[in-house]
Amino acid sequence: MQAETSKTSDKSPSSALATRTAGLRVSSNFIRREASRTALDTKFAKTVNSRFAILRTQILREMRKHGWRRLAITPLTAGAGGTSVAVQLALALSRQKLTEVILVDLDLAQPSIATTLGIPGCDPVSEVLNLNRPMADITAIVEEVPNLWVVAPGSAEDDAAELLQDDALATALHVWRGIRPNAIEIFDTAALLDGDAALATLPLVDAILLVADGRRSTNSDMTKAERLLKDLPPIMGVILNKSED
């Protein structure tokens, strides 16, 4: 980190980040496709946008109330749709033009935000840490939504849970947070009940939003989740995804 800082010592952190990311702009096939779909099916688009607008308002209220900036979107089980919720929530937040949003894929063993958004994947987080590079190097600006920034690794990491618990990652995220202190950060995590990667991630955030499969999650899943989440950041709520209503 020190080497990078010395190169930009004559600039403020914000201007340094702007300089490094000037050429790192990505265009999202997903956003363009959704825009076309909206034009063809306004009723569907209105329904989706309305649901996530309500969720956005509830989340912003709680985060502002408590001074939180970093929210984990954590599925209970694999396939519950956590990435979809994280992406749609980030887009809903970014529709407020004065709100800066950073969407981060920290499901490092199975990253999927790059594929979901239809953008090029960035370098592995492990490479950033090993080479002492700043997180800003792999942060991209989405052209269609310029107040939305994305960290979306393009390939899976070995030993993801160990990497997520490394002090070097916590330090890199802390420095990175200082560059954009007012941004709302949305972390897409691994499934809570599918190994320890999610548990390794959650101490890095201020609050947690759980995503449950409304058709398959059970009371037993929730009981296990409550036990695992003891002494971790507060749960903001539970979304029943894929439900029939």
VOPAGU-2260 file (C-alpha; in pm, 1 decimal, decimal comma):
REM VOPAGU-2260
SITE   aa  ch    i         X         Y         Z
SITE  MET   A    0       0,0       0,0       0,0
SITE  GLN   A    1     281,0     239,4      85,1
SITE  ALA   A    2     433,0     224,8    -260,3
SITE  GLU   A    3      99,7     312,9    -420,7
SITE  THR   A    4      41,5     596,1    -173,8
SITE  SER   A    5     379,6     749,7    -240,9
SITE  LYS   A    6     301,9     773,3    -610,1
SITE  THR   A    7      -8,5     983,2    -542,3
SITE  SER   A    8     107,3    1177,7    -237,9
SITE  ASP   A    9      34,6    1508,1    -410,3
SITE  LYS   A   10    -331,7    1417,2    -457,9
SITE  SER   A   11    -623,8    1365,3    -226,1
SITE  PRO   A   12    -747,1    1003,0    -184,6
SITE  SER   A   13   -1057,8    1076,1    -392,2
SITE  SER   A   14    -863,4    1222,7    -683,0
SITE  ALA   A   15    -615,0     935,1    -666,1
SITE  LEU   A   16    -898,6     683,8    -699,9
SITE  ALA   A   17   -1050,8     880,3    -986,8
SITE  THR   A   18    -716,0     876,2   -1166,3
SITE  ARG   A   19    -666,0     502,4   -1127,3
SITE  THR   A   20   -1017,0     414,4   -1240,7
SITE  ALA   A   21   -1040,6     661,0   -1528,0
SITE  GLY   A   22    -989,4     383,1   -1784,7
SITE  LEU   A   23   -1166,6     113,2   -1584,0
SITE  ARG   A   24   -1520,8     165,0   -1702,2
SITE  VAL   A   25   -1743,7    -127,3   -1788,5
SITE  SER   A   26   -2070,3    -156,6   -1975,0
SITE  SER   A   27   -2335,6    -390,4   -1834,9
SITE  ASN   A   28   -2520,5    -618,2   -2074,9
SITE  PHE   A   29   -2769,0    -689,2   -1795,0
SITE  ILE   A   30   -2861,9    -323,4   -1743,8
SITE  ARG   A   31   -2901,6    -265,7   -2115,3
SITE  ARG   A   32   -3110,8    -579,3   -2150,3
SITE  GLU   A   33   -3331,3    -479,8   -1856,6
SITE  ALA   A   34   -3382,7    -136,8   -2010,8
SITE  SER   A   35   -3505,4    -301,9   -2330,6
SITE  ARG   A   36   -3728,0    -535,7   -2132,2
SITE  THR   A   37   -3876,7    -241,8   -1944,5
SITE  ALA   A   38   -3972,9     -80,9   -2271,7
SITE  LEU   A   39   -4153,0    -400,6   -2375,5
SITE  ASP   A   40   -4304,2    -501,8   -2041,8
SITE  THR   A   41   -4360,3    -195,0   -1826,3
SITE  LYS   A   42   -4586,7    -381,0   -1581,4
SITE  PHE   A   43   -4317,2    -634,1   -1491,7
SITE  ALA   A   44   -4052,3    -364,1   -1458,3
SITE  LYS   A   45   -4278,7    -153,5   -1239,6
SITE  THR   A   46   -4343,0    -448,3   -1007,2
SITE  VAL   A   47   -3973,3    -533,4    -966,2
SITE  ASN   A   48   -3868,7    -171,1    -926,5
SITE  SER   A   49   -4142,1    -107,8    -671,7
SITE  ARG   A   50   -4040,7    -402,6    -454,2
SITE  PHE   A   51   -3675,4    -306,4    -450,4
SITE  ALA   A   52   -3756,7      62,6    -404,3
SITE  ILE   A   53   -3941,5     -27,4     -84,0
SITE  LEU   A   54   -3650,8    -245,6      28,7
SITE  ARG   A   55   -3407,5      36,7     -56,5
SITE  THR   A   56   -3603,3     285,9     152,2
SITE  GLN   A   57   -3619,2      51,8     450,7
SITE  ILE   A   58   -3249,4     -25,6     430,6
SITE  LEU   A   59   -3140,3     335,9     389,8
SITE  ARG   A   60   -3351,0     437,1     687,9
SITE  GLU   A   61   -3189,7     178,7     912,8
SITE  MET   A   62   -2837,1     235,5     784,6
SITE  ARG   A   63   -2861,6     610,8     830,3
SITE  LYS   A   64   -3016,2     568,2    1172,3
SITE  HIS   A   65   -2723,6     357,6    1293,6
SITE  GLY   A   66   -2445,5     510,1    1084,6
SITE  TRP   A   67   -2392,5     187,0     893,1
SITE  ARG   A   68   -2225,9     182,7     551,0
SITE  ARG   A   69   -2153,1    -181,2     471,7
SITE  LEU   A   70   -2430,9    -438,3     423,1
SITE  ALA   A   71   -2388,6    -811,3     355,5
SITE  ILE   A   72   -2643,4    -985,8     136,7
SITE  THR   A   73   -2619,4   -1342,6     263,1
SITE  PRO   A   74   -2824,2   -1634,5     129,9
SITE  LEU   A   75   -2912,4   -1903,8     379,6
SITE  THR   A   76   -2848,1   -2177,7     126,0
SITE  ALA   A   77   -2689,6   -2203,8    -215,7
SITE  GLY   A   78   -2934,3   -2110,9    -490,2
SITE  ALA   A   79   -3149,7   -1885,1    -271,5
SITE  GLY   A   80   -3082,4   -1591,2    -503,8
SITE  GLY   A   81   -2850,7   -1375,8    -295,5
SITE  THR   A   82   -2660,0   -1240,9    -594,1
SITE  SER   A   83   -2981,0   -1140,5    -771,3
SITE  VAL   A   84   -3098,0    -953,3    -460,8
SITE  ALA   A   85   -2757,8    -786,1    -419,2
SITE  VAL   A   86   -2754,5    -667,0    -780,8
SITE  GLN   A   87   -3114,0    -543,0    -781,4
SITE  LEU   A   88   -3068,6    -366,1    -447,5
SITE  ALA   A   89   -2748,4    -198,0    -567,7
SITE  LEU   A   90   -2929,8     -78,7    -881,1
SITE  ALA   A   91   -3223,9      47,5    -675,4
SITE  LEU   A   92   -2989,1     240,7    -447,8
SITE  SER   A   93   -2799,7     384,8    -744,0
SITE  ARG   A   94   -3121,5     525,3    -892,6
SITE  GLN   A   95   -3082,6     791,9    -626,4
SITE  LYS   A   96   -2831,6     998,9    -820,4
SITE  LEU   A   97   -2666,0    1147,3    -513,2
SITE  THR   A   98   -2611,6     807,0    -350,5
SITE  GLU   A   99   -2278,0     640,1    -420,9
SITE  VAL   A  100   -2303,7     260,0    -426,7
SITE  ILE   A  101   -2028,6      -1,7    -434,3
SITE  LEU   A  102   -2125,3    -361,5    -511,9
SITE  VAL   A  103   -1863,6    -615,8    -406,5
SITE  ASP   A  104   -1858,3    -986,4    -487,3
SITE  LEU   A  105   -1707,6   -1158,5    -185,0
SITE  ASP   A  106   -1837,6   -1502,7    -269,4
SITE  LEU   A  107   -1479,4   -1563,1    -374,0
SITE  ALA   A  108   -1512,9   -1938,7    -422,3
SITE  GLN   A  109   -1803,5   -1891,1    -666,7
SITE  PRO   A  110   -1811,2   -1528,3    -783,3
SITE  SER   A  111   -2107,9   -1450,3   -1007,3
SITE  ILE   A  112   -2168,9   -1075,0   -1012,1
SITE  ALA   A  113   -1957,5   -1024,3   -1325,0
SITE  THR   A  114   -2163,3   -1286,4   -1508,0
SITE  THR   A  115   -2492,6   -1154,8   -1370,0
SITE  LEU   A  116   -2420,1    -796,7   -1472,0
SITE  GLY   A  117   -2260,4    -901,4   -1798,6
SITE  ILE   A  118   -1933,0    -716,8   -1735,3
SITE  PRO   A  119   -1566,5    -825,2   -1760,4
SITE  GLY   A  120   -1440,7    -983,0   -1440,2
SITE  CYS   A  121   -1159,9    -809,5   -1252,3
SITE  ASP   A  122    -831,4    -952,6   -1123,0
SITE  PRO   A  123    -844,7   -1191,7    -824,9
SITE  VAL   A  124    -854,2   -1036,3    -479,4
SITE  SER   A  125    -564,9   -1261,1    -376,0
SITE  GLU   A  126    -347,1   -1102,4    -645,1
SITE  VAL   A  127    -432,8    -755,2    -517,1
SITE  LEU   A  128    -327,1    -852,7    -166,0
SITE  ASN   A  129     -15,9   -1046,2    -268,4
SITE  LEU   A  130     113,4    -759,2    -482,1
SITE  ASN   A  131      17,3    -496,4    -224,7
SITE  ARG   A  132    -209,7    -324,3    -476,1
SITE  PRO   A  133    -501,3    -104,1    -365,0
SITE  MET   A  134    -857,9    -231,7    -399,4
SITE  ALA   A  135    -919,7      68,8    -621,9
SITE  ASP   A  136    -722,5    -110,9    -893,9
SITE  ILE   A  137   -1004,5    -363,3    -938,6
SITE  THR   A  138   -1297,1    -126,0    -881,4
SITE  ALA   A  139   -1488,3     -47,1   -1198,7
SITE  ILE   A  140   -1745,6     221,4   -1278,1
SITE  VAL   A  141   -2058,0     102,2   -1458,9
SITE  GLU   A  142   -2111,6     326,2   -1761,0
SITE  GLU   A  143   -2490,3     300,5   -1755,8
SITE  VAL   A  144   -2503,3     393,7   -1384,8
SITE  PRO   A  145   -2197,2     609,7   -1308,8
SITE  ASN   A  146   -2267,8     628,8    -934,9
SITE  LEU   A  147   -2245,8     247,2    -917,5
SITE  TRP   A  148   -1898,5     101,3    -861,5
SITE  VAL   A  149   -1831,6    -271,7    -883,2
SITE  VAL   A  150   -1568,3    -516,6    -762,2
SITE  ALA   A  151   -1645,9    -837,6    -950,0
SITE  PRO   A  152   -1369,0   -1100,1    -966,0
SITE  GLY   A  153   -1372,3   -1299,4   -1284,9
SITE  SER   A  154   -1244,5   -1629,2   -1144,1
SITE  ALA   A  155   -1278,8   -1840,2    -831,4
SITE  GLU   A  156   -1025,1   -1829,6    -549,6
SITE  ASP   A  157    -871,7   -2129,1    -378,6
SITE  ASP   A  158    -901,8   -2124,6       0,8
SITE  ALA   A  159   -1163,7   -1847,0     -12,1
SITE  ALA   A  160   -1253,0   -1867,8     358,3
SITE  GLU   A  161    -890,0   -1830,8     461,6
SITE  LEU   A  162    -846,0   -1533,9     228,7
SITE  LEU   A  163   -1156,0   -1365,3     370,6
SITE  GLN   A  164   -1016,3   -1398,0     723,8
SITE  ASP   A  165    -676,1   -1258,0     630,1
SITE  ASP   A  166    -592,1    -933,5     810,0
SITE  ALA   A  167    -454,1    -803,2     480,2
SITE  LEU   A  168    -804,1    -805,9     327,9
SITE  ALA   A  169    -957,5    -628,2     625,8
SITE  THR   A  170    -684,3    -363,4     606,1
SITE  ALA   A  171    -724,4    -320,0     229,4
SITE  LEU   A  172   -1101,5    -277,7     267,3
SITE  HIS   A  173   -1050,7     -27,3     549,8
SITE  VAL   A  174    -816,9     187,1     338,6
SITE  TRP   A  175   -1052,4     155,1      41,7
SITE  ARG   A  176   -1348,7     260,8     254,7
SITE  GLY   A  177   -1168,8     579,7     348,1
SITE  ILE   A  178   -1147,4     676,9     -18,0
SITE  ARG   A  179   -1525,7     668,9     -61,8
SITE  PRO   A  180   -1647,3     719,4     297,8
SITE  ASN   A  181   -2005,0     811,4     205,1
SITE  ALA   A  182   -2071,3     518,9     -26,9
SITE  ILE   A  183   -2314,7     241,5      59,7
SITE  GLU   A  184   -2128,1     -86,7      19,5
SITE  ILE   A  185   -2321,0    -401,6     -71,0
SITE  PHE   A  186   -2128,7    -726,3     -16,1
SITE  ASP   A  187   -2255,6   -1038,8    -191,5
SITE  THR   A  188   -2144,1   -1335,4      21,7
SITE  ALA   A  189   -2137,9   -1712,2       7,9
SITE  ALA   A  190   -2430,6   -1909,1     150,2
SITE  LEU   A  191   -2438,4   -1910,6     530,3
SITE  LEU   A  192   -2516,0   -2281,6     565,1
SITE  ASP   A  193   -2270,2   -2389,3     294,8
SITE  GLY   A  194   -1928,1   -2391,2     460,3
SITE  ASP   A  195   -1750,5   -2116,3     653,2
SITE  ALA   A  196   -1685,6   -1854,1     382,9
SITE  ALA   A  197   -1989,1   -1643,8     476,7
SITE  LEU   A  198   -1896,3   -1654,5     844,9
SITE  ALA   A  199   -1548,2   -1536,7     747,9
SITE  THR   A  200   -1696,9   -1239,9     561,3
SITE  LEU   A  201   -1961,3   -1116,8     804,4
SITE  PRO   A  202   -1726,9    -959,8    1064,8
SITE  LEU   A  203   -1625,3    -714,1     788,9
SITE  VAL   A  204   -1974,2    -561,7     759,9
SITE  ASP   A  205   -2203,8    -341,5     967,3
SITE  ALA   A  206   -2527,5    -534,7     913,7
SITE  ILE   A  207   -2667,1    -843,3     742,6
SITE  LEU   A  208   -2964,7    -901,1     513,0
SITE  LEU   A  209   -3049,2   -1270,5     487,8
SITE  VAL   A  210   -3199,9   -1420,3     172,7
SITE  ALA   A  211   -3401,5   -1739,9     213,7
SITE  ASP   A  212   -3545,1   -1958,0     -59,5
SITE  GLY   A  213   -3916,4   -1908,9      -1,2
SITE  ARG   A  214   -3993,5   -2252,3    -142,9
SITE  ARG   A  215   -3719,9   -2462,6      16,0
SITE  SER   A  216   -3584,0   -2297,6     330,3
SITE  THR   A  217   -3702,1   -2456,9     654,0
SITE  ASN   A  218   -3744,8   -2361,6    1016,5
SITE  SER   A  219   -3440,6   -2577,3    1083,4
SITE  ASP   A  220   -3236,8   -2359,2     846,4
SITE  MET   A  221   -3339,2   -2046,7    1037,6
SITE  THR   A  222   -3254,5   -2208,9    1370,0
SITE  LYS   A  223   -2907,3   -2300,2    1243,9
SITE  ALA   A  224   -2863,3   -1948,1    1106,4
SITE  GLU   A  225   -2956,7   -1785,4    1436,4
SITE  ARG   A  226   -2701,2   -2000,0    1615,5
SITE  LEU   A  227   -2424,9   -1922,9    1365,4
SITE  LEU   A  228   -2495,5   -1549,4    1363,6
SITE  LYS   A  229   -2469,5   -1505,8    1738,6
SITE  ASP   A  230   -2226,4   -1222,5    1826,0
SITE  LEU   A  231   -2198,4   -1117,4    1460,4
SITE  PRO   A  232   -2330,1    -788,1    1312,9
SITE  PRO   A  233   -2707,1    -734,5    1345,5
SITE  ILE   A  234   -2955,8    -891,7    1105,4
SITE  MET   A  235   -3148,1    -617,8     926,8
SITE  GLY   A  236   -3411,5    -856,4     795,9
SITE  VAL   A  237   -3490,1   -1173,1     599,6
SITE  ILE   A  238   -3605,2   -1174,0     235,9
SITE  LEU   A  239   -3814,0   -1469,7     121,3
SITE  ASN   A  240   -3694,2   -1497,2    -235,6
SITE  LYS   A  241   -3865,8   -1709,1    -500,8
SITE  SER   A  242   -4189,4   -1716,5    -298,6
SITE  GLU   A  243   -4519,4   -1741,0    -479,1
SITE  ASP   A  244   -4672,0   -1420,0    -341,8
